[in-house]
Amino acid sequence: MYKVIVADNFNYMDESESYTAGSYATLEEAIVKCKEIVDSYLDSSYQSGMTSDQLYDSYKSFGEDPYIEAESVFSAWSYAKQRCDEICS
């Protein structure tokens, strides 16, 4: 099983602000869940005319940072940067 843990960028390194977003049978399912969490923040925070850097800075300050326990194959920050570029282009 692949467990998705969600940290809070606003409360960086405060484990009491983290929660489990589920356990998934495959790595691919866990990555999909992580992307959904990042996309949810980006979609709700984007405002018309925003630059990619503005949206990404908002994510780094206030978004949720999902990761897969014991895996290092998914980086929420890297994914968020890519999505910010796509959303704001």
N, CA, C and O atoms as a printed pandas DataFrame, in Angstrom:
     atom_number atom_name residue_name chain_id  residue_number  x_coord  y_coord  z_coord
0              1         N          MET        A               1    0.843   -1.190    0.000
1              2        CA          MET        A               1    0.000    0.000    0.000
2              3         C          MET        A               1    0.882    1.246    0.000
3              4         O          MET        A               1    1.967    1.268    0.581
4              5         N          TYR        A               2    0.378    2.280   -0.672
5              6        CA          TYR        A               2    1.078    3.560   -0.752
6              7         C          TYR        A               2    0.244    4.598   -0.007
7              8         O          TYR        A               2   -0.868    4.928   -0.418
8              9         N          LYS        A               3    0.794    5.106    1.090
9             10        CA          LYS        A               3    0.067    6.055    1.927
10            11         C          LYS        A               3    0.409    7.483    1.503
11            12         O          LYS        A               3    1.579    7.845    1.381
12            13         N          VAL        A               4   -0.643    8.292    1.279
13            14        CA          VAL        A               4   -0.468    9.702    0.935
14            15         C          VAL        A               4   -0.642   10.530    2.213
15            16         O          VAL        A               4   -1.682   10.491    2.870
16            17         N          ILE        A               5    0.406   11.272    2.535
17            18        CA          ILE        A               5    0.398   12.176    3.678
18            19         C          ILE        A               5    0.348   13.599    3.114
19            20         O          ILE        A               5    0.997   13.902    2.113
20            21         N          VAL        A               6   -0.420   14.458    3.762
21            22        CA          VAL        A               6   -0.537   15.840    3.295
22            23         C          VAL        A               6   -0.029   16.770    4.392
23            24         O          VAL        A               6   -0.583   16.844    5.489
24            25         N          ALA        A               7    1.043   17.474    4.053
25            26        CA          ALA        A               7    1.601   18.485    4.947
26            27         C          ALA        A               7    1.034   19.843    4.554
27            28         O          ALA        A               7    0.482   20.008    3.466
28            29         N          ASP        A               8    1.175   20.797    5.440
29            30        CA          ASP        A               8    0.649   22.145    5.229
30            31         C          ASP        A               8    1.824   23.096    5.000
31            32         O          ASP        A               8    2.637   23.303    5.901
32            33         N          ASN        A               9    1.918   23.672    3.807
33            34        CA          ASN        A               9    3.028   24.587    3.521
34            35         C          ASN        A               9    3.042   25.781    4.464
35            36         O          ASN        A               9    4.114   26.290    4.792
36            37         N          PHE        A              10    1.871   26.239    4.909
37            38        CA          PHE        A              10    1.808   27.394    5.814
38            39         C          PHE        A              10    2.449   27.064    7.154
39            40         O          PHE        A              10    3.056   27.930    7.784
40            41         N          ASN        A              11    2.318   25.834    7.586
41            42        CA          ASN        A              11    2.885   25.379    8.861
42            43         C          ASN        A              11    4.004   24.380    8.594
43            44         O          ASN        A              11    3.991   23.259    9.102
44            45         N          TYR        A              12    4.964   24.805    7.794
45            46        CA          TYR        A              12    6.075   23.964    7.356
46            47         C          TYR        A              12    6.741   23.258    8.536
47            48         O          TYR        A              12    7.074   23.878    9.546
48            49         N          MET        A              13    6.925   21.948    8.383
49            50        CA          MET        A              13    7.593   21.076    9.346
50            51         C          MET        A              13    6.796   20.845   10.644
51            52         O          MET        A              13    7.328   20.260   11.588
52            53         N          ASP        A              14    5.553   21.287   10.705
53            54        CA          ASP        A              14    4.709   21.037   11.874
54            55         C          ASP        A              14    3.884   19.790   11.591
55            56         O          ASP        A              14    2.843   19.855   10.938
56            57         N          GLU        A              15    4.362   18.656   12.090
57            58        CA          GLU        A              15    3.705   17.384   11.804
58            59         C          GLU        A              15    2.281   17.315   12.339
59            60         O          GLU        A              15    1.480   16.516   11.853
60            61         N          SER        A              16    1.950   18.137   13.334
61            62        CA          SER        A              16    0.584   18.118   13.871
62            63         C          SER        A              16   -0.415   18.694   12.871
63            64         O          SER        A              16   -1.622   18.511   13.030
64            65         N          GLU        A              17    0.074   19.389   11.844
65            66        CA          GLU        A              17   -0.790   19.957   10.811
66            67         C          GLU        A              17   -0.914   19.043    9.595
67            68         O          GLU        A              17   -1.544   19.420    8.606
68            69         N          SER        A              18   -0.327   17.851    9.650
69            70        CA          SER        A              18   -0.390   16.888    8.547
70            71         C          SER        A              18   -1.542   15.917    8.761
71            72         O          SER        A              18   -1.995   15.704    9.885
72            73         N          TYR        A              19   -2.007   15.330    7.657
73            74        CA          TYR        A              19   -3.047   14.316    7.755
74            75         C          TYR        A              19   -2.840   13.272    6.656
75            76         O          TYR        A              19   -2.128   13.510    5.681
76            77         N          THR        A              20   -3.466   12.131    6.832
77            78        CA          THR        A              20   -3.398   11.061    5.846
78            79         C          THR        A              20   -4.562   11.214    4.877
79            80         O          THR        A              20   -5.713   11.339    5.295
80            81         N          ALA        A              21   -4.260   11.204    3.581
81            82        CA          ALA        A              21   -5.288   11.350    2.551
82            83         C          ALA        A              21   -5.664   10.001    1.948
83            84         O          ALA        A              21   -6.344    9.950    0.923
84            85         N          GLY        A              22   -5.237    8.928    2.563
85            86        CA          GLY        A              22   -5.620    7.598    2.108
86            87         C          GLY        A              22   -4.428    6.729    1.789
87            88         O          GLY        A              22   -3.290    7.189    1.697
88            89         N          SER        A              23   -4.732    5.452    1.623
89            90        CA          SER        A              23   -3.742    4.468    1.202
90            91         C          SER        A              23   -4.223    3.864   -0.106
91            92         O          SER        A              23   -5.413    3.606   -0.283
92            93         N          TYR        A              24   -3.292    3.643   -1.013
93            94        CA          TYR        A              24   -3.638    3.233   -2.369
94            95         C          TYR        A              24   -2.860    1.988   -2.756
95            96         O          TYR        A              24   -1.710    1.812   -2.354
96            97         N          ALA        A              25   -3.487    1.135   -3.533
97            98        CA          ALA        A              25   -2.906   -0.151   -3.910
98            99         C          ALA        A              25   -1.718    0.002   -4.846
99           100         O          ALA        A              25   -0.806   -0.824   -4.833
100          101         N          THR        A              26   -1.723    1.058   -5.662
101          102        CA          THR        A              26   -0.630    1.232   -6.609
102          103         C          THR        A              26   -0.003    2.613   -6.447
103          104         O          THR        A              26   -0.632    3.551   -5.957
104          105         N          LEU        A              27    1.225    2.707   -6.864
105          106        CA          LEU        A              27    1.922    3.990   -6.847
106          107         C          LEU        A              27    1.213    4.992   -7.744
107          108         O          LEU        A              27    1.102    6.167   -7.394
108          109         N          GLU        A              28    0.740    4.546   -8.881
109          110        CA          GLU        A              28    0.050    5.431   -9.820
110          111         C          GLU        A              28   -1.192    6.060   -9.180
111          112         O          GLU        A              28   -1.446    7.251   -9.361
112          113         N          GLU        A              29   -1.966    5.264   -8.434
113          114        CA          GLU        A              29   -3.154    5.797   -7.757
114          115         C          GLU        A              29   -2.762    6.835   -6.715
115          116         O          GLU        A              29   -3.445    7.848   -6.560
116          117         N          ALA        A              30   -1.679    6.595   -6.008
117          118        CA          ALA        A              30   -1.218    7.545   -4.996
118          119         C          ALA        A              30   -0.777    8.856   -5.650
119          120         O          ALA        A              30   -1.061    9.936   -5.133
120          121         N          ILE        A              31   -0.090    8.760   -6.774
121          122        CA          ILE        A              31    0.336    9.972   -7.491
122          123         C          ILE        A              31   -0.876   10.755   -7.994
123          124         O          ILE        A              31   -0.890   11.983   -7.915
124          125         N          VAL        A              32   -1.883   10.065   -8.506
125          126        CA          VAL        A              32   -3.113   10.735   -8.953
126          127         C          VAL        A              32   -3.729   11.508   -7.795
127          128         O          VAL        A              32   -4.150   12.651   -7.974
128          129         N          LYS        A              33   -3.788   10.910   -6.618
129          130        CA          LYS        A              33   -4.358   11.589   -5.445
130          131         C          LYS        A              33   -3.542   12.825   -5.101
131          132         O          LYS        A              33   -4.113   13.879   -4.820
132          133         N          CYS        A              34   -2.228   12.717   -5.116
133          134        CA          CYS        A              34   -1.368   13.867   -4.830
134          135         C          CYS        A              34   -1.633   15.001   -5.815
135          136         O          CYS        A              34   -1.745   16.162   -5.421
136          137         N          LYS        A              35   -1.731   14.661   -7.087
137          138        CA          LYS        A              35   -1.988   15.679   -8.113
138          139         C          LYS        A              35   -3.349   16.329   -7.907
139          140         O          LYS        A              35   -3.487   17.536   -8.104
140          141         N          GLU        A              36   -4.351   15.559   -7.518
141          142        CA          GLU        A              36   -5.684   16.116   -7.257
142          143         C          GLU        A              36   -5.634   17.145   -6.133
143          144         O          GLU        A              36   -6.288   18.185   -6.206
144          145         N          ILE        A              37   -4.861   16.853   -5.104
145          146        CA          ILE        A              37   -4.752   17.773   -3.965
146          147         C          ILE        A              37   -4.093   19.075   -4.395
147          148         O          ILE        A              37   -4.565   20.154   -4.038
148          149         N          VAL        A              38   -3.012   18.986   -5.154
149          150        CA          VAL        A              38   -2.328   20.186   -5.641
150          151         C          VAL        A              38   -3.241   20.956   -6.592
151          152         O          VAL        A              38   -3.381   22.173   -6.471
152          153         N          ASP        A              39   -3.861   20.251   -7.537
153          154        CA          ASP        A              39   -4.745   20.907   -8.506
154          155         C          ASP        A              39   -5.913   21.621   -7.833
155          156         O          ASP        A              39   -6.328   22.693   -8.275
156          157         N          SER        A              40   -6.436   21.033   -6.775
157          158        CA          SER        A              40   -7.552   21.652   -6.066
158          159         C          SER        A              40   -7.160   23.023   -5.520
159          160         O          SER        A              40   -7.914   23.988   -5.642
160          161         N          TYR        A              41   -5.979   23.097   -4.922
161          162        CA          TYR        A              41   -5.520   24.392   -4.407
162          163         C          TYR        A              41   -5.304   25.382   -5.556
163          164         O          TYR        A              41   -5.770   26.520   -5.500
164          165         N          LEU        A              42   -4.601   24.942   -6.586
165          166        CA          LEU        A              42   -4.288   25.845   -7.693
166          167         C          LEU        A              42   -5.549   26.351   -8.380
167          168         O          LEU        A              42   -5.648   27.537   -8.698
168          169         N          ASP        A              43   -6.514   25.463   -8.611
169          170        CA          ASP        A              43   -7.765   25.858   -9.260
170          171         C          ASP        A              43   -8.538   26.871   -8.420
171          172         O          ASP        A              43   -9.123   27.811   -8.958
172          173         N          SER        A              44   -8.542   26.680   -7.110
173          174        CA          SER        A              44   -9.304   27.587   -6.248
174          175         C          SER        A              44   -8.575   28.909   -6.003
175          176         O          SER        A              44   -9.205   29.901   -5.637
176          177         N          SER        A              45   -7.274   28.932   -6.197
177          178        CA          SER        A              45   -6.490   30.136   -5.913
178          179         C          SER        A              45   -6.205   30.995   -7.139
179          180         O          SER        A              45   -5.898   32.180   -7.012
180          181         N          TYR        A              46   -6.304   30.404   -8.317
181          182        CA          TYR        A              46   -6.000   31.159   -9.537
182          183         C          TYR        A              46   -7.014   32.272   -9.750
183          184         O          TYR        A              46   -8.223   32.076   -9.629
184          185         N          GLN        A              47   -6.481   33.451  -10.072
185          186        CA          GLN        A              47   -7.310   34.591  -10.433
186          187         C          GLN        A              47   -6.856   35.079  -11.805
187          188         O          GLN        A              47   -5.662   35.090  -12.103
188          189         N          SER        A              48   -7.790   35.471  -12.617
189          190        CA          SER        A              48   -7.492   35.944  -13.970
190          191         C          SER        A              48   -6.399   37.010  -13.928
191          192         O          SER        A              48   -6.456   37.949  -13.134
192          193         N          GLY        A              49   -5.409   36.848  -14.793
193          194        CA          GLY        A              49   -4.325   37.807  -14.869
194          195         C          GLY        A              49   -3.127   37.473  -14.000
195          196         O          GLY        A              49   -2.082   38.117  -14.098
196          197         N          MET        A              50   -3.274   36.476  -13.158
197          198        CA          MET        A              50   -2.171   36.058  -12.298
198          199         C          MET        A              50   -1.039   35.490  -13.132
199          200         O          MET        A              50   -1.279   34.821  -14.137
200          201         N          THR        A              51    0.193   35.750  -12.721
201          202        CA          THR        A              51    1.321   35.120  -13.390
202          203         C          THR        A              51    1.580   33.758  -12.756
203          204         O          THR        A              51    1.122   33.468  -11.651
204          205         N          SER        A              52    2.311   32.949  -13.468
205          206        CA          SER        A              52    2.682   31.638  -12.949
206          207         C          SER        A              52    3.458   31.770  -11.638
207          208         O          SER        A              52    3.227   31.011  -10.697
208          209         N          ASP        A              53    4.376   32.736  -11.579
209          210        CA          ASP        A              53    5.165   32.928  -10.359
210          211         C          ASP        A              53    4.284   33.332   -9.177
211          212         O          ASP        A              53    4.517   32.888   -8.052
212          213         N          GLN        A              54    3.292   34.155   -9.418
213          214        CA          GLN        A              54    2.387   34.562   -8.332
214          215         C          GLN        A              54    1.595   33.366   -7.810
215          216         O          GLN        A              54    1.459   33.181   -6.601
216          217         N          LEU        A              55    1.076   32.560   -8.729
217          218        CA          LEU        A              55    0.302   31.391   -8.316
218          219         C          LEU        A              55    1.193   30.395   -7.580
219          220         O          LEU        A              55    0.787   29.829   -6.564
220          221         N          TYR        A              56    2.395   30.182   -8.084
221          222        CA          TYR        A              56    3.323   29.247   -7.447
222          223         C          TYR        A              56    3.747   29.747   -6.063
223          224         O          TYR        A              56    3.844   28.952   -5.128
224          225         N          ASP        A              57    3.998   31.039   -5.921
225          226        CA          ASP        A              57    4.342   31.592   -4.605
226          227         C          ASP        A              57    3.203   31.394   -3.620
227          228         O          ASP        A              57    3.434   31.085   -2.451
228          229         N          SER        A              58    1.973   31.571   -4.090
229          230        CA          SER        A              58    0.816   31.331   -3.242
230          231         C          SER        A              58    0.764   29.877   -2.793
231          232         O          SER        A              58    0.509   29.587   -1.624
232          233         N          TYR        A              59    1.006   28.967   -3.731
233          234        CA          TYR        A              59    1.011   27.541   -3.396
234          235         C          TYR        A              59    2.085   27.227   -2.355
235          236         O          TYR        A              59    1.813   26.538   -1.372
236          237         N          LYS        A              60    3.292   27.725   -2.565
237          238        CA          LYS        A              60    4.383   27.437   -1.634
238          239         C          LYS        A              60    4.105   27.992   -0.245
239          240         O          LYS        A              60    4.584   27.448    0.750
240          241         N          SER        A              61    3.337   29.068   -0.171
241          242        CA          SER        A              61    3.040   29.687    1.126
242          243         C          SER        A              61    1.828   29.084    1.819
243          244         O          SER        A              61    1.813   28.949    3.043
244          245         N          PHE        A              62    0.815   28.721    1.047
245          246        CA          PHE        A              62   -0.462   28.357    1.661
246          247         C          PHE        A              62   -1.051   27.024    1.222
247          248         O          PHE        A              62   -2.008   26.551    1.836
248          249         N          GLY        A              63   -0.509   26.403    0.178
249          250        CA          GLY        A              63   -1.090   25.166   -0.340
250          251         C          GLY        A              63   -0.743   23.946    0.497
251          252         O          GLY        A              63    0.069   24.008    1.420
252          253         N          GLU        A              64   -1.374   22.849    0.153
253          254        CA          GLU        A              64   -1.084   21.584    0.808
254          255         C          GLU        A              64   -0.001   20.853    0.020
255          256         O          GLU        A              64    0.029   20.911   -1.209
256          257         N          ASP        A              65    0.885   20.167    0.736
257          258        CA          ASP        A              65    2.049   19.515    0.156
258          259         C          ASP        A              65    1.937   18.001    0.335
259          260         O          ASP        A              65    2.450   17.450    1.309
260          261         N          PRO        A              66    1.264   17.326   -0.609
261          262        CA          PRO        A              66    1.107   15.879   -0.467
262          263         C          PRO        A              66    2.391   15.141   -0.849
263          264         O          PRO        A              66    3.127   15.550   -1.746
264          265         N          TYR        A              67    2.627   14.056   -0.146
265          266        CA          TYR        A              67    3.753   13.193   -0.497
266          267         C          TYR        A              67    3.373   11.755   -0.196
267          268         O          TYR        A              67    2.443   11.481    0.563
268          269         N          ILE        A              68    4.108   10.851   -0.803
269          270        CA          ILE        A              68    3.846    9.430   -0.643
270          271         C          ILE        A              68    4.856    8.885    0.358
271          272         O          ILE        A              68    6.065    8.931    0.130
272          273         N          GLU        A              69    4.348    8.377    1.454
273          274        CA          GLU        A              69    5.208    7.885    2.521
274          275         C          GLU        A              69    6.188    6.844    1.987
275          276         O          GLU        A              69    5.799    5.907    1.291
276          277         N          ALA        A              70    7.450    7.023    2.321
277          278        CA          ALA        A              70    8.530    6.099    1.966
278          279         C          ALA        A              70    8.828    6.066    0.465
279          280         O          ALA        A              70    9.510    5.152    0.002
280          281         N          GLU        A              71    8.345    7.020   -0.288
281          282        CA          GLU        A              71    8.635    7.113   -1.722
282          283         C          GLU        A              71    9.125    8.525   -2.020
283          284         O          GLU        A              71    8.735    9.477   -1.344
284          285         N          SER        A              72    9.963    8.655   -3.011
285          286        CA          SER        A              72   10.420    9.991   -3.394
286          287         C          SER        A              72   10.206   10.238   -4.882
287          288         O          SER        A              72   10.942   11.001   -5.508
288          289         N          VAL        A              73    9.196    9.589   -5.436
289          290        CA          VAL        A              73    8.949    9.693   -6.875
290          291         C          VAL        A              73    8.047   10.867   -7.246
291          292         O          VAL        A              73    7.957   11.217   -8.422
292          293         N          PHE        A              74    7.376   11.483   -6.268
293          294        CA          PHE        A              74    6.468   12.582   -6.557
294          295         C          PHE        A              74    6.873   13.800   -5.743
295          296         O          PHE        A              74    7.027   13.713   -4.525
296          297         N          SER        A              75    7.045   14.922   -6.404
297          298        CA          SER        A              75    7.327   16.189   -5.737
298          299         C          SER        A              75    6.165   17.128   -5.990
299          300         O          SER        A              75    5.957   17.564   -7.122
300          301         N          ALA        A              76    5.409   17.444   -4.959
301          302        CA          ALA        A              76    4.274   18.351   -5.100
302          303         C          ALA        A              76    4.731   19.722   -5.589
303          304         O          ALA        A              76    4.042   20.345   -6.396
304          305         N          TRP        A              77    5.867   20.198   -5.120
305          306        CA          TRP        A              77    6.341   21.515   -5.528
306          307         C          TRP        A              77    6.700   21.526   -7.006
307          308         O          TRP        A              77    6.375   22.486   -7.706
308          309         N          SER        A              78    7.355   20.492   -7.494
309          310        CA          SER        A              78    7.690   20.418   -8.925
310          311         C          SER        A              78    6.430   20.332   -9.766
311          312         O          SER        A              78    6.312   21.000  -10.793
312          313         N          TYR        A              79    5.489   19.507   -9.327
313          314        CA          TYR        A              79    4.227   19.376  -10.047
314          315         C          TYR        A              79    3.471   20.704  -10.032
315          316         O          TYR        A              79    2.923   21.112  -11.057
316          317         N          ALA        A              80    3.434   21.381   -8.886
317          318        CA          ALA        A              80    2.729   22.659   -8.781
318          319         C          ALA        A              80    3.344   23.691   -9.720
319          320         O          ALA        A              80    2.610   24.442  -10.362
320          321         N          LYS        A              81    4.669   23.747   -9.817
321          322        CA          LYS        A              81    5.325   24.696  -10.714
322          323         C          LYS        A              81    4.918   24.435  -12.161
323          324         O          LYS        A              81    4.616   25.365  -12.909
324          325         N          GLN        A              82    4.913   23.173  -12.543
325          326        CA          GLN        A              82    4.502   22.796  -13.907
326          327         C          GLN        A              82    3.057   23.206  -14.175
327          328         O          GLN        A              82    2.751   23.773  -15.224
328          329         N          ARG        A              83    2.177   22.920  -13.229
329          330        CA          ARG        A              83    0.752   23.261  -13.403
330          331         C          ARG        A              83    0.537   24.770  -13.415
331          332         O          ARG        A              83   -0.302   25.260  -14.171
332          333         N          CYS        A              84    1.267   25.511  -12.603
333          334        CA          CYS        A              84    1.148   26.976  -12.609
334          335         C          CYS        A              84    1.481   27.519  -13.998
335          336         O          CYS        A              84    0.782   28.386  -14.524
336          337         N          ASP        A              85    2.546   27.002  -14.574
337          338        CA          ASP        A              85    2.920   27.433  -15.929
338          339         C          ASP        A              85    1.809   27.125  -16.922
339          340         O          ASP        A              85    1.509   27.942  -17.792
340          341         N          GLU        A              86    1.195   25.950  -16.797
341          342        CA          GLU        A              86    0.106   25.562  -17.709
342          343         C          GLU        A              86   -1.139   26.404  -17.495
343          344         O          GLU        A              86   -1.758   26.856  -18.459
344          345         N          ILE        A              87   -1.509   26.617  -16.242
345          346        CA          ILE        A              87   -2.719   27.363  -15.918
346          347         C          ILE        A              87   -2.610   28.815  -16.357
347          348         O          ILE        A              87   -3.576   29.391  -16.857
348          349         N          CYS        A              88   -1.436   29.407  -16.170
349          350        CA          CYS        A              88   -1.276   30.837  -16.413
350          351         C          CYS        A              88   -0.825   31.173  -17.825
351          352         O          CYS        A              88   -0.655   32.348  -18.150
352          353         N          SER        A              89   -0.627   30.166  -18.674
353          354        CA          SER        A              89   -0.170   30.459  -20.042
354          355         C          SER        A              89   -1.322   30.808  -20.947
355          356         O          SER        A              89   -1.117   31.081  -22.130
